[in-house]
Amino acid sequence: MGDQFKHISKFMSLVLRHKPEDIGLQLDEHGWAKVDELISKMNTRGIPINFEIINEVVETNDKKRFAFNEDKTLIRASQGHSIEVELNLPEKVPPDTLYHGTATKYLDSILKSGLQKQNRRHVHLSATIETAKAVGSRHGKPVVLVINAKQMLVTGFKFYLSENKVWLTDVVPVEYITQ
């Protein structure tokens, strides 16, 4: 993805996950925005964009951060919201083991109080060590935590799988985490 697409993707993440009000964008309760309104508001903000560019960003984003509805008139972020949205994701049975990538600077806190969703709607977990390592490296020296998802499920925790294959849960207590 070129620098232009990367900049557009980051801006779309900001307005579709965290601050739609920055450009006066309206999201429905499920996080959907009208594509034509997003285009109009981004152009008004000096970001020259059209449907073809948005479609290219959605199609080529390696993390599949965005999703269209069936007729591509609506768009939303796949997960990672800090604003109140209901993604209506069905509960799923996770693999026995999931992974969480973080930076070593956060390790002590996590091992003390578990994984918390902080300012997001869910804790994000990965199905592979490689993905978790990539996520952790965005914040510093990476460390991959092993999550006993099977035991969490048995004890009543719920899991969801986002459209871009990120596993989501509300919290991961420390007893389900190993290094």
Sequence and secondary structure as in RCSB ss.txt:
>XXXX:A:sequence
MGDQFKHISKFMSLVLRHKPEDIGLQLDEHGWAKVDELISKMNTRGIPINFEIINEVVETNDKKRFAFNEDKTLI
RASQGHSIEVELNLPEKVPPDTLYHGTATKYLDSILKSGLQKQNRRHVHLSATIETAKAVGSRHGKPVVLVINAK
QMLVTGFKFYLSENKVWLTDVVPVEYITQ
>XXXX:A:secstr
  HHHHHHHHHHHIIIII GGGGT    TTS EEHHHHHHHHHHTT    HHHHHHHHHH TT  EEE TTSSEE
EESS  SS       B    SEEEEEEEGGGHHHHHHH EE TTSSSEEEBSSHHHHHHHHHTTSSEEEEEEEHH
HHHHTT   EE TTS EEESEE GGGEE 
